[in-house]
């Protein structure tokens, strides 16, 4: 019995019963021979789209890679220039100290040459010899023993004074002519003036060299140039460090109290005279304390150390007031705290600089499809500040030294959360028992509070924080690029470091609020 046409055996494949219409089968069999071109057009458009997408990806990757490398070069160039500027400030501070130290040492050696103090001691020691026998008949043993001891001590102190005076005179014969020439030729102020003139060029050289080395280290070597720019708000036009604005207002924010014709020159002069007097006497006191220690402890009978200090102070006063009253003065910072009207303008004008690196425009992938909208060269920028750091903020426990003076202090910032250790205990005390776990509803307001303060100079000697040219702790640090003159700087053509062929982009229509759309630096 034949099965019905609607029934299928259990082992039959249902697909075998399906039939393809004859017209469709004919079209499929003839597809490979179709010459109408529909598939070719479709393939062409797909290929164009694919090439466009690939070009876009390659172009975007190249631009991002170039942006990262340019920014790294800008950071390195800007920081390098800032470090040179900070070192220039520290060198000026060091030479200010050196100048005052030369005055002190010159006074010291002049007294060593003249030997005035030595001539005052024989009479005193002779008087000790004269009165020593009077103690011999004393009924008190300690005074009776003083008679031979005083005579012997006077003899030894004569030898001490003679030997020390001969040694210092011999040293003076060698050193005093050199010290006198340093002062008479004004060698330290001349060095400082040369340093102030050349520091802007050194800043530019350091920035450009850092940029060039970054470009040379890229997989595909590129010519990258770096330029440091001034951000001074009181300059008529934006200008690179060491540019034509040096005649208007020098880059290094210092004043020569002798040669500079600036407003309030007399004020700078008086400040320099007072600073030199104070510091020179400080160094002379240190020289005397170190050199005369043996007389302060073992040679008190002759009073040689007292006479020496008196005569060296007289020599120093003669140097400062008679020999060099109007020159050999330490350089001064341009503005002191009481001369600053706007702190932000002061910092931006004198202590902040923008470093910009320039490179040829990156060649586009698929240039017929993609085009750089800027006609200028590739640029990247960063900003640096030169400043004197302050002691860091720390947490400290009450009673361990206000202001973070305790040795148990540790680093932190206000608002930081997390478990804090308990109050410190002396090492001889037994360790405290761990506190009980507080209940969830227990009031915690009675727990000891940790405070925020700055490191104490006694335990953390970070150095002085005065904003002047006696402080040798000037440093450089990259800061957010927020100067209001940034659009002008980026649009200006530099004429230093051989960059007169640079074509910068035209961004003058922008302001500092628009720049985040171009860069998030």
C-alpha positions as CSV (number, residue, x, y, z in Angstrom):
1,X,0.0,0.0,0.0
2,X,1.5,3.3,-1.1
3,X,1.8,6.0,1.6
4,X,-0.2,9.2,1.1
5,X,1.7,12.1,-0.5
6,X,1.1,14.0,2.8
7,X,2.9,11.4,4.9
8,X,6.6,10.9,5.3
9,X,8.4,7.9,6.6
10,X,10.0,8.3,10.0
11,X,13.5,8.0,8.5
12,X,12.9,10.4,5.6
13,X,14.6,13.9,5.5
14,X,11.9,16.6,5.3
15,X,14.2,18.8,3.2
16,X,14.2,16.2,0.4
17,X,10.5,16.8,-0.1
18,X,10.9,20.5,-0.7
19,X,11.1,21.6,-4.3
20,X,12.7,24.9,-5.6
21,X,10.6,26.7,-8.2
22,X,12.0,26.3,-11.7
23,X,12.4,30.0,-12.3
24,X,14.5,30.5,-9.2
25,X,16.6,27.6,-10.0
26,X,17.3,29.0,-13.4
27,X,18.4,32.4,-12.0
28,X,20.7,30.8,-9.4
29,X,22.3,28.6,-12.1
30,X,22.9,31.6,-14.2
31,X,24.2,34.0,-11.5
32,X,27.8,33.2,-12.1
33,X,27.5,34.2,-15.7
34,X,25.6,37.5,-15.0
35,X,27.4,40.4,-16.8
36,X,25.0,43.2,-15.7
37,X,27.6,44.8,-13.2
38,X,25.4,45.2,-10.2
39,X,27.7,43.3,-7.9
40,X,30.8,45.2,-9.2
41,X,29.2,48.6,-8.3
42,X,28.2,47.3,-4.9
43,X,31.7,46.0,-4.2
44,X,33.3,49.3,-5.3
45,X,31.2,51.3,-2.9
46,X,32.0,48.8,-0.1
47,X,35.7,49.1,-0.9
48,X,35.6,52.9,-0.9
49,X,33.8,52.9,2.4
50,X,36.3,50.4,3.9
51,X,39.3,52.4,2.7
52,X,37.7,55.6,4.1
53,X,37.2,54.0,7.5
54,X,40.7,52.6,7.6
55,X,42.1,56.0,6.6
56,X,40.1,57.7,9.3
57,X,41.3,55.2,11.9
58,X,45.0,55.5,10.8
59,X,44.7,59.3,10.6
60,X,43.1,59.6,14.1
61,X,45.7,57.2,15.6
62,X,48.6,59.2,14.0
63,X,47.1,62.5,15.3
64,X,46.7,61.1,18.8
65,X,50.2,59.7,18.8
66,X,51.6,62.9,17.6
67,X,49.7,64.9,20.2
68,X,51.0,62.7,23.1
69,X,54.6,62.9,21.8
70,X,54.3,66.7,21.3
71,X,52.9,67.1,24.8
72,X,55.6,65.1,26.3
73,X,58.1,67.3,24.5
74,X,56.4,70.4,25.7
75,X,56.4,69.3,29.3
76,X,60.1,68.4,29.2
77,X,61.1,71.6,27.4
78,X,59.0,73.8,29.8
79,X,60.3,72.1,32.9
80,X,63.9,72.2,31.7
81,X,63.6,76.0,31.1
82,X,62.0,76.5,34.5
83,X,64.7,74.5,36.3
84,X,67.4,76.8,34.7
85,X,65.5,79.8,35.9
86,X,65.2,78.4,39.4
87,X,68.9,77.6,39.4
88,X,69.6,81.2,38.3
89,X,67.7,82.5,41.3
90,X,69.5,80.1,43.6
91,X,72.8,81.2,42.1
92,X,72.0,84.8,42.8
93,X,71.1,84.0,46.3
94,X,74.3,82.0,46.8
95,X,76.4,84.8,45.5
96,X,74.6,87.3,47.7
97,X,75.7,85.1,50.7
98,X,79.2,84.8,49.2
99,X,79.6,88.5,48.9
100,X,78.7,89.1,52.5
101,X,81.0,86.2,53.5
102,X,83.9,87.8,51.5
103,X,83.4,91.0,53.5
104,X,83.5,89.1,56.8
105,X,86.5,87.0,55.8
106,X,88.3,90.2,54.6
107,X,87.8,91.9,57.9
108,X,89.0,88.7,59.6
109,X,92.2,88.6,57.5
110,X,92.9,92.3,57.9
111,X,93.0,91.9,61.6
112,X,95.2,88.8,61.2
113,X,97.5,91.0,59.1
114,X,97.5,94.0,61.6
115,X,97.7,91.8,64.8
116,X,96.0,94.5,66.9
117,X,94.5,92.0,69.4
118,X,97.9,90.4,70.0
119,X,99.4,93.7,71.1
120,X,96.7,94.1,73.8
121,X,97.4,90.8,75.6
122,X,101.0,91.2,77.0
123,X,99.9,93.8,79.5
124,X,97.1,91.6,80.8
125,X,99.3,88.6,81.1
126,X,102.0,90.6,82.8
127,X,99.5,91.7,85.4
128,X,98.7,88.1,86.0
129,X,102.4,87.4,86.6
130,X,102.5,90.4,88.9
131,X,99.5,89.4,91.1
132,X,100.2,85.7,91.1
133,X,102.7,85.7,94.1
134,X,100.1,87.5,96.2
135,X,98.0,84.3,96.3
136,X,100.9,82.3,97.7
137,X,100.4,83.4,101.3
138,X,96.7,82.8,101.4
139,X,95.3,80.7,104.2
140,X,92.9,79.1,101.8
141,X,94.5,76.2,99.9
142,X,92.8,76.7,96.6
143,X,94.1,80.3,96.5
144,X,97.5,79.3,97.6
145,X,97.7,76.8,94.7
146,X,96.5,79.5,92.3
147,X,99.8,81.3,92.6
148,X,102.0,78.9,90.6
149,X,99.1,77.8,88.4
150,X,98.4,81.4,87.3
151,X,102.0,82.0,86.4
152,X,102.2,78.8,84.4
153,X,98.9,79.5,82.7
154,X,100.1,83.0,81.7
155,X,103.2,81.5,80.1
156,X,101.2,79.0,78.1
157,X,98.7,81.6,77.0
158,X,101.5,83.9,75.7
159,X,102.5,81.0,73.6
160,X,99.0,80.4,72.4
161,X,98.5,84.0,71.4
162,X,101.8,84.1,69.6
163,X,101.3,80.8,67.7
164,X,97.7,81.6,66.7
165,X,98.7,85.1,65.6
166,X,101.5,83.8,63.5
167,X,99.3,81.2,61.9
168,X,96.6,83.7,61.1
169,X,99.1,86.2,59.7
170,X,100.6,83.6,57.4
171,X,97.0,82.7,56.2
172,X,96.3,86.4,55.7
173,X,99.4,86.8,53.6
174,X,98.1,84.3,51.2
175,X,94.4,85.0,51.2
176,X,94.0,88.7,51.9
177,X,95.2,89.9,48.5
178,X,92.7,87.6,46.7
179,X,89.8,88.8,48.9
180,X,90.8,92.5,48.5
181,X,90.9,92.0,44.7
182,X,87.5,90.4,44.7
183,X,86.1,93.5,46.4
184,X,88.1,96.1,44.6
185,X,87.3,94.7,41.2
186,X,83.6,94.2,42.1
187,X,83.9,90.6,40.8
188,X,80.8,89.2,42.5
189,X,78.4,91.9,41.4
190,X,79.9,91.7,37.9
191,X,79.3,87.9,37.9
192,X,75.7,88.5,39.1
193,X,75.1,91.0,36.3
194,X,76.4,88.6,33.7
195,X,74.2,85.9,35.2
196,X,71.1,88.0,34.9
197,X,71.9,88.8,31.3
198,X,72.7,85.3,30.2
199,X,70.0,83.4,32.2
200,X,67.2,84.1,29.6
201,X,69.5,82.7,26.9
202,X,70.3,79.6,29.0
203,X,66.6,79.1,29.6
204,X,65.9,79.1,25.9
205,X,68.7,76.8,25.1
206,X,67.6,74.3,27.8
207,X,64.0,74.3,26.5
208,X,65.0,74.0,22.9
209,X,67.5,71.2,23.6
210,X,65.0,69.2,25.5
211,X,62.5,69.6,22.6
212,X,65.0,68.6,20.0
213,X,66.1,65.5,21.8
214,X,62.5,64.4,22.2
215,X,62.0,64.8,18.4
216,X,65.2,62.9,17.7
217,X,64.1,60.0,19.9
218,X,60.8,59.4,18.1
219,X,60.6,56.3,15.9
220,X,60.4,58.6,12.9
221,X,62.8,61.5,13.7
222,X,61.2,64.9,13.6
223,X,62.5,68.5,13.9
224,X,61.0,69.8,17.1
225,X,61.9,73.2,18.5
226,X,61.1,74.6,21.9
227,X,60.6,78.2,23.0
228,X,59.9,79.7,26.5
229,X,57.5,82.7,26.6
230,X,56.9,85.3,29.2
231,X,53.4,85.7,30.6
232,X,53.9,89.2,32.0
233,X,50.6,91.1,32.1
234,X,52.3,94.4,32.1
235,X,54.2,93.8,28.9
236,X,53.0,95.6,25.8
237,X,53.3,92.6,23.6
238,X,53.9,88.9,24.2
239,X,57.6,88.1,23.9
240,X,59.8,85.1,24.3
241,X,62.2,84.9,27.3
242,X,65.2,87.0,26.4
243,X,63.4,88.9,23.6
244,X,63.2,92.6,23.0
245,X,61.1,93.1,26.2
246,X,64.3,92.6,28.3
247,X,65.0,96.4,27.8
248,X,61.5,97.1,29.1
249,X,61.4,94.7,32.0
250,X,64.0,91.9,32.5
251,X,63.0,88.3,32.7
252,X,64.9,87.5,35.9
253,X,62.8,89.3,38.6
254,X,65.7,91.0,40.4
255,X,67.1,94.5,40.9
256,X,70.7,95.6,40.9
257,X,70.7,98.3,43.6
258,X,73.8,99.9,42.2
259,X,73.4,99.9,38.4
260,X,69.6,99.7,37.7
261,X,67.7,102.9,37.2
262,X,64.3,101.8,38.5
263,X,61.5,103.4,40.4
264,X,62.1,103.4,44.2
265,X,65.8,102.8,43.6
266,X,66.7,104.4,46.9
267,X,64.5,101.9,48.6
268,X,66.3,98.9,47.0
269,X,69.6,100.6,47.9
270,X,68.8,101.0,51.6
271,X,67.5,97.4,51.8
272,X,70.7,96.1,50.2
273,X,72.9,98.1,52.6
274,X,71.0,96.8,55.6
275,X,71.0,93.2,54.3
276,X,74.7,93.3,53.7
277,X,75.5,94.8,57.1
278,X,73.4,92.2,58.9
279,X,74.6,89.2,57.0
280,X,78.3,90.2,57.0
281,X,78.3,90.5,60.8
282,X,76.6,87.2,61.0
283,X,79.3,85.5,59.0
284,X,82.0,87.3,60.9
285,X,80.6,86.1,64.2
286,X,80.5,82.5,62.8
287,X,84.2,82.8,61.7
288,X,85.2,84.1,65.1
289,X,83.2,81.6,67.0
290,X,84.7,78.7,65.1
291,X,88.3,80.0,65.1
292,X,88.5,81.3,68.6
293,X,86.9,78.3,70.4
294,X,90.2,77.3,72.0
295,X,90.6,80.8,73.5
296,X,86.9,80.9,74.6
297,X,87.5,77.6,76.5
298,X,91.2,77.4,77.5
299,X,92.6,80.8,77.0
300,X,90.4,83.2,78.8
301,X,93.1,84.9,80.9
302,X,94.5,86.8,78.0
303,X,91.1,88.1,76.8
304,X,92.5,87.6,73.3
305,X,89.2,86.4,71.9
306,X,87.4,89.5,73.2
307,X,90.0,91.8,71.6
308,X,90.0,89.9,68.4
309,X,86.2,90.2,68.1
310,X,86.3,93.9,68.8
311,X,89.0,94.6,66.2
312,X,87.5,92.4,63.5
313,X,84.1,94.1,63.9
314,X,85.9,97.5,63.5
315,X,87.6,96.2,60.4
316,X,84.3,95.1,59.0
317,X,82.6,98.5,59.8
318,X,85.4,100.2,58.0
319,X,85.0,98.0,54.9
320,X,81.2,98.5,54.8
321,X,81.0,102.2,55.6
322,X,84.3,103.7,54.4
323,X,85.7,101.5,51.7
324,X,82.6,100.3,49.9
325,X,79.6,102.3,51.0
326,X,77.9,102.5,47.6
327,X,78.9,99.3,45.7
328,X,79.4,95.6,46.2
329,X,75.8,95.4,47.3
330,X,73.6,92.2,47.1
331,X,70.9,92.0,44.4
332,X,67.3,92.3,45.6
333,X,64.1,90.7,44.6
334,X,62.0,92.9,42.3
335,X,59.0,93.1,44.6
336,X,58.6,92.4,48.3
337,X,55.4,91.4,49.9
338,X,54.4,94.9,50.8
339,X,54.9,96.1,47.2
340,X,52.4,93.5,45.7
341,X,49.0,94.8,44.8
342,X,47.7,91.6,43.1
343,X,49.4,88.4,44.1
344,X,48.1,86.5,41.0
345,X,49.3,89.2,38.6
346,X,52.6,89.3,40.4
347,X,53.2,85.5,40.2
348,X,52.0,85.4,36.6
349,X,54.1,88.3,35.5
350,X,57.4,87.5,37.2
351,X,57.4,83.8,38.0
352,X,55.4,81.9,35.4
353,X,56.5,81.0,31.9
354,X,54.9,79.1,29.0
355,X,56.9,76.6,27.0
356,X,55.7,75.9,23.4
357,X,57.1,73.3,21.1
358,X,56.8,73.5,17.3
359,X,57.0,70.8,14.6
360,X,56.1,70.5,11.0
361,X,52.5,69.6,10.4
362,X,51.8,65.9,10.4
363,X,51.3,64.4,7.0
364,X,47.7,63.2,6.8
365,X,46.7,59.6,6.0
366,X,44.4,59.7,2.9
367,X,45.1,63.4,2.3
368,X,42.5,63.6,-0.4
369,X,39.8,62.7,2.1
370,X,41.1,64.3,5.3
371,X,42.6,67.7,5.7
372,X,44.1,69.4,8.8
373,X,41.9,72.5,9.3
374,X,44.9,74.5,10.7
375,X,47.4,76.1,8.3
376,X,50.0,76.4,11.1
377,X,52.6,74.1,12.4
378,X,51.9,71.4,15.1
379,X,52.2,72.9,18.6
380,X,51.9,71.9,22.2
381,X,52.4,73.9,25.3
382,X,52.8,73.8,29.1
383,X,53.2,76.3,31.9
384,X,55.8,76.3,34.7
385,X,56.1,78.3,37.9
386,X,59.3,79.2,39.7
387,X,58.7,79.5,43.5
388,X,59.9,78.8,47.0
389,X,58.1,75.8,48.5
390,X,56.5,75.8,51.9
391,X,56.5,73.0,54.4
392,X,53.9,70.3,53.6
393,X,50.5,69.9,55.2
394,X,50.4,67.0,57.7
395,X,48.1,65.4,60.2
396,X,49.3,65.5,63.8
397,X,47.8,64.4,67.1
398,X,47.2,67.2,69.7
399,X,50.1,67.3,72.2
400,X,52.8,66.0,69.9
401,X,53.9,69.5,68.9
402,X,51.6,72.2,67.4
403,X,51.9,72.7,63.7
404,X,53.0,69.2,63.0
405,X,56.2,69.5,65.1
406,X,55.9,66.0,66.6
407,X,58.1,63.2,65.4
408,X,55.0,61.0,65.1
409,X,53.5,63.2,62.4
410,X,52.9,61.7,59.0
411,X,51.8,63.1,55.6
412,X,48.3,63.9,54.5
413,X,46.0,66.5,53.3
414,X,42.8,68.1,54.8
415,X,39.7,66.0,54.2
416,X,41.5,62.7,53.7
417,X,39.5,59.9,55.3
418,X,40.6,56.6,56.7
419,X,41.6,55.0,60.0
420,X,44.2,57.0,61.9
421,X,46.5,55.7,64.6
422,X,45.9,56.6,68.2
423,X,48.0,59.0,70.3
424,X,51.7,58.1,70.5
425,X,53.1,56.6,73.7
426,X,56.5,56.6,75.2
427,X,58.6,53.5,74.4
428,X,59.0,52.8,78.1
429,X,55.3,52.6,78.7
430,X,53.4,49.3,78.2
431,X,51.5,49.2,75.0
432,X,47.9,50.4,75.5
433,X,45.1,47.9,75.4
434,X,43.1,48.0,72.2
435,X,40.0,50.1,72.5
436,X,36.6,48.3,72.6
437,X,34.6,48.1,69.5
438,X,32.2,51.1,69.6
439,X,28.5,50.4,69.3
440,X,26.8,51.6,66.2
441,X,24.6,54.0,68.1
442,X,27.4,55.2,70.4
443,X,28.4,58.9,70.2
444,X,31.9,59.2,68.8
445,X,32.3,63.0,69.4
446,X,34.4,62.3,72.5
447,X,37.2,60.6,70.5
448,X,40.5,62.5,70.2
449,X,40.7,64.5,67.0
450,X,43.7,64.7,64.6
451,X,44.5,68.2,63.4
452,X,46.0,69.6,60.2
453,X,49.2,71.7,60.3
454,X,52.4,72.3,58.5
455,X,55.7,70.5,59.2
456,X,57.7,72.1,61.9
457,X,61.1,73.4,60.8
458,X,62.6,71.9,63.9
459,X,61.8,68.3,62.9
460,X,61.5,68.8,59.1
461,X,64.2,71.3,58.1
462,X,62.9,72.0,54.6
463,X,64.8,75.3,54.7
464,X,63.6,78.9,54.8
465,X,60.5,80.0,53.0
466,X,61.2,83.7,52.6
467,X,60.5,85.0,49.1
468,X,63.8,86.8,48.7
469,X,67.3,86.5,47.2
470,X,68.9,85.1,50.3
471,X,66.8,81.9,49.9
472,X,68.5,79.1,47.9
473,X,65.5,76.9,47.8
474,X,63.9,78.1,44.6
475,X,62.4,75.3,42.5
476,X,60.3,74.8,39.3
477,X,57.1,72.9,38.9
478,X,54.6,72.4,36.0
479,X,51.3,74.1,36.7
480,X,48.0,74.2,34.7
481,X,48.3,76.5,31.7
482,X,45.9,79.2,32.6
483,X,47.6,82.4,31.8
484,X,45.3,84.9,30.1
485,X,47.9,85.7,27.4
486,X,48.0,82.1,26.2
487,X,46.1,82.7,22.9
488,X,48.5,85.5,22.1
489,X,51.5,83.4,22.9
490,X,50.3,80.5,20.8
491,X,49.5,82.8,17.8
492,X,52.9,84.7,17.9
493,X,55.9,83.8,15.8
494,X,59.0,83.2,17.9
495,X,62.3,84.7,16.8
496,X,64.7,82.8,19.0
497,X,66.4,79.4,18.8
498,X,66.4,79.7,15.0
499,X,62.6,79.4,14.9
500,X,61.9,82.4,12.6
501,X,60.4,80.0,10.0
502,X,57.7,78.8,12.3
503,X,54.1,79.2,11.2
504,X,51.9,79.3,14.3
505,X,48.1,78.9,14.2
506,X,45.9,82.0,14.4
507,X,44.2,81.7,17.8
508,X,44.0,85.4,18.7
509,X,40.2,85.4,18.5
510,X,40.1,82.9,21.4
511,X,40.4,83.6,25.1
512,X,41.6,81.4,27.9
513,X,38.1,80.0,28.4
514,X,38.1,78.6,24.8
515,X,41.4,76.8,25.1
516,X,40.1,73.8,26.9
517,X,38.3,72.9,23.7
518,X,41.8,72.6,22.1
519,X,43.8,71.2,24.9
520,X,43.1,69.9,28.4
521,X,46.5,70.6,29.7
